[in-house]
């Protein structure tokens, strides 16, 4: 089964001083090796935003091109808005990108790999399928 990888996990792995023993970096590496890591365009945009050096920007852009964006539909955005509203009614805050990830996860029946605690908080109002970490070998 494919897995949507959240921005925070990609960021951990892409840092120059990335700890390869980090559980999330380990999981992402395994998912990439298994051709199961999935990317949304909004996550690609977040990863590429704020890079100061053009050379680093071009290099990261080139590396990320190995991953096709999951195709989104109108109903993904509508479900994301519904999730936002459901969470807001219960006093739970989240970003529009996070709710879009949840909506796409629902439609594709694809779990989410994230180290962002907000996704666990969302579970009080919406169904969120989180990908479990495997044990370090």
N, C-alpha and C positions, 0 to 999 in steps of 0.2 A: 504494500500500500504506500502511495506517495504521501509526502508530508510537507505542509506549508511551513517554511522557516521564516520566523519573524526577524525584523530588522536588528533587534538587540543581539540575537545569536550570530547573525552574519557579522555584525560589528565586533563582537568578541573575537571571532575567528580571523578577521581581516586586520586586526591591529598588528603592528610590527612586533610588539612584545607579547604576542598572544601565547598564553599558557596552553600548550597542547594537552596537558593533563586536566584541563577544565572539562567538566562533564558535558557541557553544552558544545564546546569545540569538538570534543571527541565524537559526540553524537552527530553533529553536522558533517564531520569528515566521513563517518561511516555512511550516512545517508547519501552523500555525494558519490562515494565509491560504489554504492548500490544503485545509483541513478534514480534516487527517490526524492531528492531535495527539490522543492518547488518554490517559485518566486512569483510575486505579484508585481505589477508595474509600479504601484505606489511604494512598495518596499525598495525596488530598484532606485526609484527617485530619492527616497530617504537616504539610502546608502551613498548615492553620488552627490548629494547636497552638502555643501559646506567644505568641500575639499579645496584647499587653498592653492595647491600646486597643480598646474595644468598637466604635467607629466603623470602625477599620481592619479588624477582624474581619468586620463586616457587609459592608463594601465588597469585601473579598477573596472572601467567601462568595458574594456576588452575581456577581462576575466568573467564578468557577469554575463556577457553575451553567450556564454556556454549554457546558460539557463534561459529557456523560453518563458515568457510571461504566461501565466494562466489567463485564459480568455474570460473576460467578464461580460456580463449581460445586465440589462436594465434591472432585472429582478434582484441581482446581487446588491445593487445600490439601494433598492427599496427595502430589502431585508436588513441591510446594514442600518438604515434609518430607523426601522422598526426596533432593532436591537438597541440602538442608541436611546430611543424613547422608553423602552421597557426598563433599561438600566437607570435612566434618569429619574423615572417615577419612583424607583427604590433608593434614590440618592447615590447611585453608583456612577462615577465619572469615567470617561474613556475618550480616546481620540477617534476621529472618523475613520482613520486608517485601521485602527484596531477592530472596530465594528465591521469594516469591510472584510478584513481577514476572517472574522467569525462567520460572516455570511457566506463567503466563498467556501470556507471549511464545511459548512452545513450542506451547501448545494453539491459539492464534489465528494462529500463524505470522507474528508481528508483531515487528519488530525493536525494540530499546530504545535510546532516546537518553539517554545518561547521561554525566556527567563524573566519576563515581565509579569509581575504579580497581579497586574490589573486583570489579566485573563482569568485568574482564579477568582477574583472578586466578581467578575461578570457572571459566574456560575450561579450566583444567588438569584439572577433574574432571567438568564437565557442558558440554553444548552451550549456548552463549549467543550469540544473534544480535544484534549491536550495529549500530545505525544509523550509517552513515558521515556525516561532516559534508560539506556542499557548500562550495565555495570562496566566500569573500566577493567580492561584485561591486563 
